[in-house]
């Protein structure tokens, strides 16, 4: 039996349902399927990947609240539309921001920054690339 995972806050109302064009279903490994996205990942506050699609090449934590998500070569970060949301485990008052091909990260990457009350802070997040 497959275990379903919902990437909360991305428009998925129930496991296995599609709402707003995004659905994520996963088995118990760290690889997920995101049929309506080019890439997706669930990342812990330490930068550890909880789950990801095979189009995410790597994730690294580069500083407090700073993460670089390198995309596989078949996904062009310059033409991508990244969207990030915080996990429900994030502290209240937290925020998340994304940018494409930031000079702080390798080529073909998405930079995610998180913080709490206006200061950089490590927070868990979900990232979807369309």
Secondary structure, 3 states (H helix, E strand, C coil): CCCCCCCCCCCCCCCCCCECCECCEECCCCEEECCCCCEEEEECCCCCEEEECCCEEEEEEEECCEEEEEECCCCCHHHCCEEEEECCCCCCCEEEEEEECCCCCCCCEEEEEEEECCEECCCCEEEEEC
